Structures are given as structure tokens and as C-alpha cells.
Amino acid sequence: MSEQDQTAPDPDVVDTPEYRQAAEQAARQVQADPGTDAGESVEQMADQLAQQKVRAAMSDFEQHLADILGKSRAAFDDQQAQIDHLTRQLQQVRQQAGPPVAVNLAKSLAVRVQSLATAHPDLGQVHFAGVISQASQLADMVQAIADGKESATGEAERVAGNIGRWFTRTHPRLSAKVIEGWHEAVSEAERIVDALPELVPVAAAVARAL
């Protein structure tokens, strides 16, 4: 047998389906990337494996973060529900009890001062402008404290004191005319100062509920 005959493939083997499939696969690999060697293939596989690990780690982190956010959202919703419940209860109690004394007094004083100015047109609106403005400001301050928007009472006490001093000192210096009903205005201003400390605990409760 010649050397050519010894290296030639066995015709029976060549005709088998397995042989033809292996030959076609090898041909496709060579045609696709004939310059690729084993070293490059290993590096590519390593890079792909590293990328897969990074993607898997990112996926796990995203899932962990989503779980944390979900728990935080649930806790916030529960807390908000409790706050809403307490706020409704507090509003019901306040409706049953009615407005605080200081709030009623401050509103009454604002109306009274305006009425006194209207009852004495000869003195002019300019004469009463300052005390009317202070009485309106005081009503807003007291309401803000009652609503829990403000906890300090010092400024409201100062304004109430100024209103009382306007009737007892400022007006007599500016005019000799007696303002009928000024005693009631001074009395309300003083009672507001006395009632403000009682309003602070209610204001604190409102602030905590809100």
C-alpha cells in the first residue's frame, strides 16, 4: 500500500453522518474567525464570565435596594396612617370642646376695637389705625398658636400689652375725649395674656399630631 493510500480517509468513515457534521462545524469555525487562537478564546471566556458576575452582583444589589425601599415605604405609610388617625381624633375633640378661650377673646377684641373706632368717627380712622391693626394681628397670632403653627407666646403677649397701653396711655395723650367701652377692650387684652399659657399644651399636642 502506498503512502498516499495510508493517509487518505477511509471511504466508509467519510460517508458517516457524524464525520460530515464534525467536518462542517470545523469549517464554519475557521471561516468565522480563522485568526483566533486558543489563548484569545480563553481570555474572551474569562471576560464574559467576569461580566456575567458583575451583572449578577448588580442584579442582587438592585433587588436588595428594592426590598429596602419597599419596607421603608410600607413603614412610612403606616406612620402616615397613624398620624391621620390621631389628627382626626384631635379635630373631633376640639370640635366638641369648641375654640380655646384665648382664640375667642382675640377675635372678640379685634371686633371690639373696630367697633369703638366706628362709634367715634370724629376722632378719624387714622387715630385708631394702629390699634386696629394690632388687634387683627393678635387674633391671627393666637389662632396660629391654637393650630400648632406657633408655640411661642411672647410676641402675642407683647401685642396684647400694646393694645391695653394704647387705651390707657396713648389715646389720652392724643385726645381728651373719653372712648366709651375702652375698659372692656383693655380687660379682653389682659385676659388673652392670662389665657395664652393654657393654650400652649394644646398647641403642642396639635403640632405632634401634625
Backbone hydrogen bonds, N-H to C=O, Kabsch-Sander energy under -0.5 kcal/mol:
donor,donor_aa,acceptor,acceptor_aa,energy
6,Q,2,S,-1.5
7,T,3,E,-1.4
8,A,4,Q,-1.3
13,V,10,D,-0.7
14,V,10,D,-2.4
15,D,11,P,-1.5
16,T,13,V,-1.8
20,R,16,T,-1.8
21,Q,17,P,-2.3
22,A,18,E,-2.2
23,A,19,Y,-2.2
24,E,20,R,-2.2
25,Q,21,Q,-2.2
26,A,22,A,-2.2
27,A,23,A,-2.0
28,R,24,E,-2.2
29,Q,25,Q,-2.0
30,V,26,A,-1.9
31,Q,27,A,-2.4
32,A,28,R,-2.3
33,D,29,Q,-2.0
36,T,33,D,-1.3
41,S,37,D,-1.7
42,V,38,A,-1.9
43,E,39,G,-2.0
44,Q,40,E,-2.5
45,M,41,S,-2.2
46,A,42,V,-2.2
47,D,43,E,-2.6
48,Q,44,Q,-2.7
49,L,45,M,-2.3
50,A,46,A,-2.4
51,Q,47,D,-2.6
52,Q,48,Q,-2.3
53,K,49,L,-2.0
54,V,50,A,-2.3
55,R,51,Q,-2.7
56,A,52,Q,-2.2
57,A,53,K,-2.6
58,M,54,V,-2.8
59,S,55,R,-2.3
60,D,56,A,-2.2
61,F,57,A,-2.4
62,E,58,M,-2.8
63,Q,59,S,-2.2
64,H,60,D,-2.4
65,L,61,F,-3.0
66,A,62,E,-2.5
67,D,63,Q,-2.1
68,I,64,H,-2.2
69,L,65,L,-2.6
70,G,66,A,-2.3
71,K,67,D,-2.3
72,S,68,I,-2.5
73,R,69,L,-2.5
74,A,70,G,-2.1
75,A,71,K,-2.4
76,F,72,S,-2.4
77,D,73,R,-2.6
78,D,74,A,-2.2
79,Q,75,A,-2.4
80,Q,76,F,-2.8
81,A,77,D,-2.1
82,Q,78,D,-2.0
83,I,79,Q,-2.4
84,D,80,Q,-2.6
85,H,81,A,-2.1
86,L,82,Q,-2.6
87,T,83,I,-2.6
88,R,84,D,-2.2
89,Q,85,H,-2.1
90,L,86,L,-2.6
91,Q,87,T,-2.4
92,Q,88,R,-2.1
93,V,89,Q,-2.3
94,R,90,L,-2.6
95,Q,91,Q,-2.3
96,Q,92,Q,-2.1
97,A,93,V,-2.3
98,G,94,R,-2.0
104,N,100,P,-2.0
105,L,101,V,-2.7
106,A,102,A,-2.3
107,K,103,V,-2.2
108,S,104,N,-2.4
109,L,105,L,-2.6
110,A,106,A,-1.9
111,V,107,K,-1.9
112,R,108,S,-2.6
113,V,109,L,-2.7
114,Q,110,A,-1.6
115,S,111,V,-2.3
116,L,112,R,-2.6
117,A,113,V,-1.9
118,T,114,Q,-2.1
119,A,115,S,-2.2
120,H,116,L,-0.6
120,H,117,A,-0.9
123,L,120,H,-1.4
124,G,120,H,-0.5
124,G,121,P,-0.8
128,F,124,G,-0.8
129,A,125,Q,-1.1
130,G,126,V,-0.5
132,I,128,F,-2.6
133,S,129,A,-2.1
134,Q,130,G,-2.0
135,A,131,V,-2.2
136,S,132,I,-2.1
137,Q,133,S,-2.3
138,L,134,Q,-2.6
139,A,135,A,-1.8
140,D,136,S,-1.7
141,M,137,Q,-2.2
142,V,138,L,-2.5
143,Q,139,A,-2.0
144,A,140,D,-2.2
145,I,141,M,-2.0
146,A,142,V,-2.3
147,D,143,Q,-1.9
148,G,145,I,-1.3
149,K,144,A,-2.0
150,E,144,A,-1.1
157,E,153,T,-2.4
158,R,154,G,-2.1
159,V,155,E,-2.3
160,A,156,A,-2.4
161,G,157,E,-2.2
162,N,158,R,-2.0
163,I,159,V,-2.0
164,G,160,A,-2.0
165,R,161,G,-2.2
166,W,162,N,-1.8
167,F,163,I,-1.5
168,T,164,G,-1.7
169,R,165,R,-2.7
170,T,165,R,-1.8
171,H,166,W,-3.2
173,R,169,R,-1.4
174,L,170,T,-1.4
174,L,171,H,-0.6
175,S,171,H,-2.6
180,E,178,V,-0.8
182,W,179,I,-1.6
185,A,181,G,-1.2
186,V,182,W,-2.3
187,S,183,H,-2.6
188,E,184,E,-2.4
189,A,185,A,-2.1
190,E,186,V,-2.2
191,R,187,S,-2.3
192,I,188,E,-2.1
193,V,189,A,-1.6
194,D,190,E,-1.8
195,A,191,R,-1.9
196,L,192,I,-1.6
198,E,195,A,-0.6
199,L,195,A,-0.8
199,L,196,L,-1.2
200,V,196,L,-0.9
202,V,198,E,-0.6
203,A,199,L,-2.4
204,A,200,V,-2.6
205,A,201,P,-2.0
206,V,202,V,-2.2
207,A,203,A,-2.5
208,R,204,A,-2.3
209,A,205,A,-2.0
210,L,206,V,-2.2
